[in-house]
Amino acid sequence: MTQAETSFDWIVLGAGPGGYVCALRGAQLGKRVALVEKRPTLGGTCLNVGCIPSKALLHSTEVLTAARDHGSHHGIGGTIEVQLDQLMQHKDEVVAKLVGGVRQLVDGRGITVFTGEGALAGDGEVLVRGEEGEVRLRADAVILATGSRSVELPFLPFDGETILSSDEAIALEAIPEKMVVIGAGAIGLEMGSVWQRLGAEVDVVEFLPRIAAGFDPEISKVAERIFKKQGLRFHKSTKVTGASHGKEGRVVLTAEGPKGEDLSFEADKVLVSVGRAPVSDGLGLEEVGVELDEKKRVKTDGHFRTSVAGVYAIGDLIAGPMLAHKAEEEGVALAEQLAGQAGHVNYFAIPNVIYTDPEIAAVGYGAEAAKEAGHEIRTGRFPIAANGRALATDATEGLVLVHADASTDRLLGVEIVSRNASEMIASAVAHIEYGGSAEDLARTVHAHPTLSEAVKEAALAVDGRALHSL
Ligand code: NAI
């Protein structure tokens, strides 16, 4: 390869939502960008084995539950059968289409893709080891966007067969009879729901006293009640302590219950979803002096600069919520900053969503966090059951909470449990983004009939004037 073919303005390591979006924005801004990715396809965890395939599976199983569990009510019936291979094929087609689309975008913008494992080699150099050997690249800026991987429990290493990470839980070839999910966060609740809908008995073991602990307790409680009705079994304040082989290839997990009692769970499949850790090893970081924090994340300043000049980091690899949209925003902000513009991420306005049915979504502060930040708050509540569209679409379970500062009425946070909460949250994000008030949200026209009207009503309720609840 000639020097011109290996010299770039920027090299981006990792083609997930952080990396490929950063590369796209850089190319838009006229930069010559190299994108290094070890997977054969672009899109990272999110598109290949995370957000997108899980959403395809969630949708397929929602189609199933709508027909199987609610069909007769609509005069729709008959025998419903699940063909798991077809369901998985649909998911694979969705992924293939999307990663192909990203490749088209990247190629169309003139970004050069190198397939292989990249590592810092000092002085703006990156060594890429691929199937066709090694190539040494050079650039003024190197952007680390290598993402994260699932965390193992020390006594329960992933084996890909029985002890699974989310990577395998999206690709099982048969429906397990008994599944234990360890961790009731985003992955545990989403994938636990998928397999429970398909017929598995699912026990969810959670270390903390509540599920979906990233949300307010009121939200956790409403969500837990709904998921329990759907058939998920929760074991909260319960700590898995060990594992042994059971009969017929099963695993037996031992655990300590809320009162210190001994519990055990037998399962054909165990999904360990206790969080993710940054991929900061094997990148030559220590060798060139890039500093890590206590969680092995790359330390950055407010401009994504690491401790080494010319090396930047974004996404799951650095502090903050491990969310694709956070990584994307950081990718854009960094690209703009490097190009001399004023790129910026408003971390307060990053929504957080769990894509169960109903979905759970939140932005800004929850009630507890708002109080901790020194606000006196007023909270408006609106039950989804009182929404007309919800009634017409079998989606009556859930609640909207709107928190506003008691003295200024500034919108501090919105939390939703509802079908389509992931879309409903967008209007709240917009109001928070420009520093709007609960009154602004309450006076914004929301189309009728939509579930989003429940957000408007909860905003009206902040001032005690919801129209469709007493
Ligand atoms: P998480 O951090 O969301 O939840 C992990 C849960 O496991 C917590 O409730 C924690 O208390 C519990 N836990 C930890 N150790 C435990 C133990 N030994 N026994 C029992 N419970 C234990 O992590 P998750 O679900 O694995 O997701 C990883 C990351 O990926 C998160 O940052 C999440 O936000 C992100 N993600 C986001 C999605 C979304 O936006 N919908 C979907 C999937 C993942």
Boltz pocket constraint, residues with backbone or C-beta under 6 A from the ligand:
constraints:
  - pocket:
      binder: B
      contacts: [[A, 51], [A, 153], [A, 182], [A, 183], [A, 184], [A, 185], [A, 186], [A, 187], [A, 188], [A, 190], [A, 205], [A, 206], [A, 207], [A, 208], [A, 210], [A, 212], [A, 213], [A, 238], [A, 239], [A, 240], [A, 272], [A, 273], [A, 274], [A, 275], [A, 276], [A, 321], [A, 322], [A, 323], [A, 352], [A, 353], [A, 354], [A, 355]]
      max_distance: 6.0
